[in-house]
Amino acid sequence: MVRWIGLLARLVVGGVWIWAGALKLPHLESSVTAVRAYQLLPTSTTDTVGRLLPLVEVAVGVLLVLGLLTRVSGLVSALLLIAFIVGISSVWARGISINCGCFGDGGYDPNAAAKYPWEIARDTALALGSLLLVWRPRTPASLDGLLFPQRDVAAEPVTADT
């Protein structure tokens, strides 16, 4: 049962990453603006982070959907989502009203505070799905299963150390 829940987590989390990153790729300046709006990183790094983040999101999403390097991509996904939760919590606590920039547009949003709890809840659910894949990366229909088949430990002969 956990394997099938893992497959669902892989497809949902991976699909969200692909969608989020693909929406930002044609508009990298908007992604940079969104990163700057959080006011958490030094100005010298916001351009790089804003431009690389959509590529990383798409890459993590593709790896998850394909089930390739699932444990590693699940860990990267969880770490990114935790960073996003911290970022959203930080702007909420500081009274900054911005669109999270998760699916494109970033910048000032006068109604942002009402959205923050839902964004945090969404990212928490996605982070939990990602952590499930770190804990149990073997899921049906994965490239990991084809490229790195599990050995049947029970079928191996037991030898005595003498």
Sine and cosine of phi, psi and omega as CSV:
sin_phi,cos_phi,sin_psi,cos_psi,sin_omega,cos_omega
0.00,0.00,-0.67,0.74,0.00,-1.00
-0.89,0.46,-0.56,0.83,0.02,-1.00
-0.88,0.48,-0.65,0.76,-0.02,-1.00
-0.96,0.28,-0.58,0.81,0.10,-0.99
-0.91,0.42,-0.62,0.79,0.07,-1.00
-0.88,0.47,-0.65,0.76,0.05,-1.00
-0.88,0.47,-0.71,0.71,0.03,-1.00
-0.87,0.49,-0.70,0.72,0.02,-1.00
-0.88,0.48,-0.70,0.72,0.01,-1.00
-0.84,0.54,-0.74,0.68,-0.06,-1.00
-0.95,0.33,-0.66,0.75,-0.01,-1.00
-0.94,0.35,-0.80,0.60,-0.03,-1.00
-0.89,0.45,-0.71,0.70,0.02,-1.00
-0.88,0.47,-0.67,0.74,0.03,-1.00
-0.89,0.46,-0.64,0.77,0.03,-1.00
-0.90,0.43,-0.68,0.74,0.02,-1.00
-0.89,0.47,-0.71,0.71,0.00,-1.00
-0.88,0.48,-0.71,0.70,-0.02,-1.00
-0.88,0.47,-0.75,0.66,-0.03,-1.00
-0.89,0.47,-0.72,0.69,-0.02,-1.00
-0.93,0.36,-0.66,0.75,-0.02,-1.00
-0.91,0.42,-0.56,0.83,0.05,-1.00
-0.92,0.39,-0.50,0.87,-0.04,-1.00
-1.00,0.03,-0.46,0.89,-0.10,-0.99
-0.81,0.59,-0.68,0.73,0.00,-1.00
-0.97,0.26,-0.16,0.99,-0.08,-1.00
-0.75,-0.66,0.87,0.49,-0.09,-1.00
-0.89,0.45,-0.49,0.87,0.04,-1.00
-0.90,0.43,-0.58,0.81,0.07,-1.00
-0.91,0.41,-0.60,0.80,0.04,-1.00
-0.91,0.42,-0.66,0.75,0.06,-1.00
-0.89,0.46,-0.68,0.73,0.03,-1.00
-0.86,0.50,-0.68,0.74,0.00,-1.00
-0.89,0.45,-0.69,0.73,0.01,-1.00
-0.90,0.44,-0.68,0.74,0.02,-1.00
-0.89,0.46,-0.60,0.80,-0.09,-1.00
-0.87,0.49,-0.45,0.89,0.02,-1.00
-0.94,0.33,-0.38,0.92,0.02,-1.00
0.82,0.57,0.65,0.76,-0.01,-1.00
-0.93,-0.37,-0.49,0.87,-0.07,-1.00
-0.97,-0.23,0.44,-0.90,0.11,-0.99
-0.87,0.50,0.59,-0.81,-0.03,-1.00
-0.81,0.59,-0.56,0.83,-0.03,-1.00
-0.91,0.41,-0.33,0.94,-0.02,-1.00
-0.97,-0.23,-0.24,0.97,-0.10,-0.99
-0.90,0.43,-0.59,0.81,0.02,-1.00
-0.89,0.46,-0.74,0.68,-0.02,-1.00
-0.90,0.45,-0.74,0.67,-0.01,-1.00
-0.89,0.46,-0.72,0.70,-0.01,-1.00
-0.88,0.47,-0.55,0.84,0.00,-1.00
-0.99,0.12,-0.55,0.83,-0.03,-1.00
-0.99,0.11,-0.50,0.87,-0.09,-1.00
-0.82,0.57,-0.73,0.69,0.02,-1.00
-0.87,0.48,-0.59,0.81,0.04,-1.00
-0.91,0.41,-0.68,0.73,0.03,-1.00
-0.90,0.44,-0.68,0.74,0.01,-1.00
-0.86,0.50,-0.73,0.68,0.00,-1.00
-0.90,0.43,-0.69,0.72,0.00,-1.00
-0.88,0.48,-0.73,0.69,0.02,-1.00
-0.89,0.47,-0.68,0.74,0.01,-1.00
-0.88,0.48,-0.71,0.71,0.00,-1.00
-0.90,0.44,-0.70,0.72,0.03,-1.00
-0.87,0.50,-0.66,0.75,0.01,-1.00
-0.92,0.39,-0.72,0.69,-0.01,-1.00
-0.88,0.48,-0.65,0.76,0.02,-1.00
-0.97,0.24,-0.31,0.95,-0.06,-1.00
0.95,0.32,0.63,0.78,-0.01,-1.00
-0.93,-0.37,0.80,-0.60,-0.07,-1.00
0.81,0.59,0.74,0.67,-0.15,-0.99
-0.87,0.49,-0.69,0.72,-0.03,-1.00
-0.89,0.45,-0.71,0.71,-0.02,-1.00
-0.92,0.39,-0.73,0.68,-0.01,-1.00
-0.92,0.38,-0.54,0.84,0.09,-1.00
-0.91,0.42,-0.62,0.78,0.03,-1.00
-0.93,0.38,-0.70,0.71,0.05,-1.00
-0.88,0.48,-0.67,0.74,0.03,-1.00
-0.87,0.50,-0.74,0.67,-0.01,-1.00
-0.88,0.47,-0.68,0.73,-0.01,-1.00
-0.91,0.42,-0.66,0.75,0.06,-1.00
-0.88,0.47,-0.70,0.71,-0.02,-1.00
-0.91,0.42,-0.62,0.79,0.06,-1.00
-0.90,0.43,-0.65,0.76,0.06,-1.00
-0.88,0.47,-0.64,0.77,0.02,-1.00
-0.92,0.39,-0.64,0.77,0.04,-1.00
-0.89,0.46,-0.70,0.72,0.03,-1.00
-0.88,0.47,-0.70,0.72,0.00,-1.00
-0.88,0.47,-0.73,0.68,0.00,-1.00
-0.91,0.42,-0.68,0.73,0.03,-1.00
-0.88,0.48,-0.62,0.78,-0.02,-1.00
-0.91,0.42,-0.73,0.68,-0.01,-1.00
-0.93,0.37,-0.56,0.83,0.04,-1.00
-0.89,0.45,-0.74,0.67,-0.01,-1.00
-0.91,0.42,-0.51,0.86,-0.01,-1.00
-1.00,0.00,0.02,1.00,0.04,-1.00
0.96,0.29,0.40,0.92,0.02,-1.00
-1.00,0.00,0.78,-0.62,-0.04,-1.00
-0.97,-0.25,0.99,-0.11,0.01,-1.00
-0.74,-0.67,0.45,-0.89,0.19,-0.98
-0.94,0.35,0.67,-0.74,-0.07,-1.00
-0.89,0.46,-0.39,0.92,-0.03,-1.00
0.97,0.22,0.18,0.98,-0.08,-1.00
-0.90,0.44,-0.59,0.81,-0.06,-1.00
-0.82,-0.58,0.64,0.77,0.04,-1.00
0.83,-0.55,-0.90,-0.44,-0.13,-0.99
-0.70,0.72,0.67,-0.74,0.13,-0.99
-0.77,-0.64,0.17,-0.99,0.02,-1.00
0.90,-0.43,-0.18,-0.98,-0.10,-0.99
-0.86,0.51,0.70,-0.72,0.08,-1.00
-0.57,-0.82,0.94,-0.35,-0.07,-1.00
-0.90,0.44,-0.35,0.94,-0.02,-1.00
-0.98,-0.22,0.28,0.96,-0.12,-0.99
-0.89,0.46,-0.64,0.77,-0.08,-1.00
-0.85,0.53,-0.55,0.83,0.02,-1.00
-0.94,0.33,-0.41,0.91,-0.03,-1.00
-1.00,0.01,-0.38,0.92,-0.09,-1.00
-0.82,0.57,-0.71,0.71,0.00,-1.00
-0.87,0.49,-0.63,0.78,-0.01,-1.00
-0.94,0.34,-0.62,0.78,0.04,-1.00
-0.91,0.42,-0.65,0.76,0.04,-1.00
-0.92,0.40,-0.67,0.74,0.03,-1.00
-0.89,0.46,-0.69,0.72,0.01,-1.00
-0.87,0.49,-0.75,0.66,-0.03,-1.00
-0.92,0.39,-0.54,0.84,0.06,-1.00
-0.91,0.42,-0.70,0.72,0.04,-1.00
-0.88,0.48,-0.69,0.72,0.02,-1.00
-0.91,0.41,-0.61,0.79,0.04,-1.00
-0.91,0.42,-0.64,0.77,0.04,-1.00
-0.90,0.43,-0.66,0.75,0.08,-1.00
-0.88,0.48,-0.64,0.77,0.03,-1.00
-0.91,0.42,-0.67,0.74,0.01,-1.00
-0.92,0.39,-0.54,0.84,0.11,-0.99
-0.85,0.52,-0.65,0.76,-0.02,-1.00
-0.95,0.31,-0.44,0.90,0.11,-0.99
-0.94,0.33,-0.67,0.74,-0.03,-1.00
-0.95,0.33,-0.71,0.70,-0.05,-1.00
-0.76,-0.65,0.98,0.19,-0.09,-1.00
-0.96,0.27,-0.29,0.96,-0.03,-1.00
-0.98,0.20,0.92,-0.40,0.00,-1.00
-0.73,-0.69,0.36,-0.93,0.04,-1.00
-0.89,0.45,0.40,-0.92,0.08,-1.00
0.83,0.56,0.73,0.69,0.00,-1.00
-0.87,-0.49,0.51,-0.86,0.10,-0.99
-0.93,0.36,-0.49,0.87,0.07,-1.00
-0.83,0.56,-0.69,0.73,-0.01,-1.00
-0.90,0.44,-0.56,0.83,0.02,-1.00
-0.98,0.19,-0.68,0.73,-0.09,-1.00
-0.99,0.11,-0.50,0.87,-0.06,-1.00
-0.76,-0.65,0.93,0.36,-0.05,-1.00
-0.89,0.45,0.59,-0.81,0.02,-1.00
-0.97,0.26,0.62,-0.79,0.10,-0.99
-0.99,0.15,0.58,-0.82,0.05,-1.00
-0.99,0.10,0.99,-0.14,-0.07,-1.00
-0.89,0.46,-0.57,0.82,-0.03,-1.00
-0.91,0.40,-0.45,0.89,-0.05,-1.00
-1.00,0.09,-0.19,0.98,-0.01,-1.00
-0.97,0.25,0.63,-0.78,0.02,-1.00
-0.93,0.36,0.56,-0.83,0.05,-1.00
-1.00,-0.05,0.77,-0.64,0.02,-1.00
-0.89,-0.45,0.53,-0.85,0.00,-1.00
-1.00,-0.02,0.63,-0.78,0.07,-1.00
-1.00,0.05,0.96,-0.28,0.01,-1.00
-0.80,-0.60,0.00,0.00,0.00,0.00
